[in-house]
Each structure stands twice: as structure tokens, then as C-alpha cells.
Amino acid sequence: MVKTLIRQAISADFKVLLKIDEASFSSEIAYDSAELSYFMNREGAETLVLEAEGEIAAFIIIEVNRKRRVATLITLDVRAEHQRRGYATQLLHRSEEILRDHGVRIYDLQVDVANAGAIRFYKLQGFEMVRTLKNYYQNGQDAFLMVKDLNEN
């Protein structure tokens, strides 16, 4: 069993996170440098990284709206060579702990309708499909809006 560490991202992590995101998604969906920086630095944003054997294997960006007690999962990325080791689940669970500490009730995300693996993963984690967001991505691809009530778990 590989020992992992989940911590807050620091500015020195940015280039690695950008490379992981670019490798995780098609060019139409992956964030460019400006977009990733924007989401990481928005008010209410939190970026967590998971280190395995001293290297960043995965990360998650969440955006918390404390007034409305809702949060959005911006992205959850795992390096290809580290997939299927439970790292996404660890990050998601840690993000949910943080959100509960902030009093967040509703956690949502958008996922590409063609990303069957991610949809299945999020369903297993308690997210439910709410509706289709037409032309959500730059390339015109649709996304599903998925939501989880953190009070139910």
C-alpha cells in the first residue's frame, strides 16, 4: 500500500497541475494556464493535491459559496499511471469533509456526457444526474449537471 498525503496546493505546484489537467482531458476540455489559474485563485476556491511517493499524483479544485452553502467541483484529475488506486475517492472524500466543515449542503459538478467512467464514478460516490447542460464545452459537447446532498451522507 502506497502512503499518500493530501495537502493544500502551493504556487510551486501550478506547472505540475497544469500538465496533469492537459493530460487528463482532450484539448477542447482541458484548462489552459490562464483558466486553471483563474479557477485556483477565485474567491472560495480550494485546491488539494494528493502526493504518492513524493510526487503529485492527483488534484481537485473546489469552489465554495459559504453564503449559499453550496460548492462546485471544478476538476478532479488523476495522472494516468496513478488511476484505479483510489486517489480520486480519497480527494473527493477529503473535499467533502472540508465542505461539511464550511456548512455546505449541496455539492455539484459538470461532467462530459461522453465520459462514462467519470459518470459511473460520481454516481458511486452519491452524485445524481439533475439535467443536461447543452453546448457546455467550447467544442459544443454537452455536460451533465450532477448534484450530491452532503446532509444525506
C-alpha positions as CSV (number, residue, x, y, z in Angstrom):
1,M,0.0,0.0,0.0
2,V,1.4,3.3,-1.1
3,K,1.4,6.0,1.5
4,T,-0.4,9.2,0.4
5,L,-0.5,12.7,1.6
6,I,-3.3,15.2,0.9
7,R,-2.4,18.9,1.3
8,Q,-3.3,22.3,0.1
9,A,-1.7,23.2,-3.2
10,I,1.0,25.8,-3.2
11,S,2.0,28.1,-6.1
12,A,5.1,26.0,-6.9
13,D,2.6,23.1,-7.8
14,F,1.0,25.0,-10.6
15,K,3.0,23.7,-13.6
16,V,2.6,20.1,-12.5
17,L,-1.2,20.6,-12.0
18,L,-1.4,22.2,-15.5
19,K,0.4,19.2,-17.0
20,I,-1.9,16.7,-15.2
21,D,-5.0,18.6,-16.4
22,E,-3.8,18.8,-20.0
23,A,-3.1,15.0,-20.0
24,S,-6.4,14.2,-18.3
25,F,-8.7,15.8,-20.9
26,S,-9.0,16.5,-24.6
27,S,-7.7,19.9,-25.7
28,E,-11.2,21.2,-26.0
29,I,-12.0,20.4,-22.4
30,A,-8.6,20.8,-20.6
31,Y,-7.9,24.1,-19.0
32,D,-5.2,26.3,-20.4
33,S,-2.8,28.1,-18.0
34,A,-5.0,31.2,-17.6
35,E,-8.1,29.2,-17.0
36,L,-6.5,26.9,-14.4
37,S,-5.0,29.9,-12.6
38,Y,-8.4,31.7,-12.7
39,F,-10.2,28.7,-11.0
40,M,-7.5,28.1,-8.5
41,N,-7.5,31.8,-7.4
42,R,-11.2,32.6,-7.4
43,E,-12.8,33.6,-4.1
44,G,-13.8,30.5,-2.2
45,A,-11.6,28.2,-4.3
46,E,-9.6,25.4,-2.6
47,T,-7.1,23.2,-4.4
48,L,-5.9,20.0,-2.8
49,V,-3.2,17.8,-4.1
50,L,-2.6,14.1,-3.4
51,E,1.1,13.0,-3.2
52,A,2.1,9.4,-3.7
53,E,5.7,8.5,-3.1
54,G,6.6,12.2,-3.0
55,E,5.1,13.2,-6.3
56,I,1.8,14.8,-7.1
57,A,-0.5,12.0,-8.4
58,A,-3.8,13.8,-8.4
59,F,-5.6,17.1,-7.5
60,I,-9.0,18.5,-7.0
61,I,-10.3,22.1,-7.2
62,I,-13.5,23.0,-5.4
63,E,-15.2,26.4,-5.2
64,V,-17.2,27.1,-2.1
65,N,-20.0,29.6,-1.8
66,R,-20.4,29.8,2.0
67,K,-23.4,32.2,1.9
68,R,-25.4,29.9,-0.2
69,R,-23.9,26.7,1.5
70,V,-23.1,25.2,-1.9
71,A,-19.9,24.1,-3.7
72,T,-18.9,23.1,-7.1
73,L,-16.3,20.6,-8.0
74,I,-14.3,22.4,-10.7
75,T,-12.0,19.5,-11.7
76,L,-10.7,16.2,-10.3
77,D,-7.6,14.9,-12.1
78,V,-5.5,11.8,-11.6
79,R,-2.3,11.1,-13.6
80,A,-3.0,8.1,-15.9
81,E,-0.3,6.0,-14.3
82,H,-2.0,6.5,-10.9
83,Q,-5.6,5.8,-11.8
84,R,-7.6,3.0,-10.2
85,R,-5.7,3.3,-6.9
86,G,-8.5,5.1,-5.0
87,Y,-6.8,8.6,-5.2
88,A,-9.9,10.3,-6.7
89,T,-12.0,8.8,-4.0
90,Q,-9.6,10.0,-1.3
91,L,-9.6,13.5,-2.7
92,L,-13.4,13.6,-3.1
93,H,-13.9,12.4,0.5
94,R,-11.4,14.9,1.8
95,S,-13.2,17.7,-0.1
96,E,-16.5,16.6,1.3
97,E,-15.0,16.8,4.9
98,I,-13.9,20.4,4.2
99,L,-17.3,21.3,2.7
100,R,-19.2,19.9,5.7
101,D,-16.8,22.0,8.0
102,H,-17.9,25.0,6.0
103,G,-21.6,24.1,6.4
104,V,-22.0,23.3,2.7
105,R,-25.1,21.2,2.0
106,I,-25.1,20.9,-1.8
107,Y,-22.1,19.8,-3.9
108,D,-22.4,19.9,-7.7
109,L,-20.3,19.2,-10.7
110,Q,-20.4,19.2,-14.5
111,V,-19.2,16.1,-16.4
112,D,-18.9,15.4,-20.2
113,V,-21.8,13.3,-21.3
114,A,-19.3,11.1,-23.2
115,N,-17.2,10.4,-20.1
116,A,-18.8,7.2,-19.0
117,G,-16.1,6.3,-16.5
118,A,-16.4,9.6,-14.6
119,I,-20.2,9.5,-14.6
120,R,-20.1,6.0,-13.1
121,F,-17.5,7.1,-10.5
122,Y,-19.6,10.1,-9.5
123,K,-22.8,8.0,-9.2
124,L,-20.9,5.5,-7.0
125,Q,-19.9,8.5,-4.8
126,G,-23.6,9.6,-4.3
127,F,-23.9,12.2,-7.0
128,E,-27.2,12.2,-9.0
129,M,-27.8,13.5,-12.5
130,V,-30.0,16.5,-12.5
131,R,-30.1,17.7,-16.1
132,T,-28.1,18.0,-19.3
133,L,-26.3,21.3,-20.0
134,K,-26.4,21.8,-23.8
135,N,-23.3,23.0,-25.5
136,Y,-21.5,23.3,-22.2
137,Y,-17.9,22.9,-23.5
138,Q,-16.1,25.0,-26.1
139,N,-16.4,22.3,-28.7
140,G,-20.2,22.2,-28.3
141,Q,-20.2,19.0,-26.3
142,D,-23.0,18.6,-23.6
143,A,-22.4,18.0,-19.9
144,F,-24.4,16.5,-17.2
145,L,-25.1,18.5,-14.0
146,M,-24.7,16.2,-11.1
147,V,-25.5,17.0,-7.5
148,K,-24.9,15.5,-4.1
149,D,-26.7,16.4,-0.9
150,L,-24.0,16.3,1.8
151,N,-26.6,16.2,4.5
152,E,-27.7,12.7,3.3
153,N,-24.3,11.1,3.9
